[in-house]
Amino acid sequence: MDDWKKVYSTFYEHKAGIVKAVLEDKDIKSVIVNKKDSAYLFGEIEVHVNQNDVLKAKNIITKEEL
């Protein structure tokens, strides 16, 4: 997982899912990393992409206003 970098984080699982879907629509593989504590419900949900796709992914996220 060292080759994967965070490009988006949110408190809402559905928003992370939308970002993941948009990125995969643009042929960028992504994974959701849930860092939310299940007992206390704090923490974030992150979307990670391969380090080679970080700039492209961030541009897409910005352009699509996600």
N, C-alpha and C positions, 0 to 999 in steps of 0.2 A: 504494500500500500504506500510505499515511499514515493512512487512515481505519481501519486494522485494528490491534487491540491484543492483546497476549498475555494469555490468561486461564489458561493451564496450561502447565507444562513438566515434562519427565520425561527419563530416560535410555533409556526403553524405547519403541520404536516402536509396539508393540501397545497400550500404555496410551494413547498419543496417539490411536490409531485408535478406541479405545473411546470416549474423550471426544468426538471428532469425531462419531461415529455417534449418541451420545446427544443432543448438541446439535442435530444435523440432524433428529433425531426430534422435537425440540421446535420445529422451524421456525427454527432459528438457523443461518445459513450460517457455515461455519468452514473454515479452511485449516490444513494442517500445514506448519510451517516446520522443515526438518531442518537444524540447525546442527551436526550431528555431523561431525567430521573423518573422512573415509573411510579415511585411512591409519593414524591413531593411535587411532581409535574413542573420542575424548573429545568432550565437548560435549553439548548438549541438543536435544531435539525439542520444539518449541513448538506449541501450538494457538492460533490467532488468530481473533478475531471482529471484526465491524464495531464501531466505538466506541459506536454506539447500543445495542448488545446486550451490552456488557461486564457490567453489573450483573446482568442476567437470566442470562447464562451462568455467572457466578461463583456465583450462588445455586443454579443447577441442579447444578453440579459439587459444591458443598458438600452439598446435600440428597441427592444420589445417592451421596455418599461415594466419588467417583472419584479 
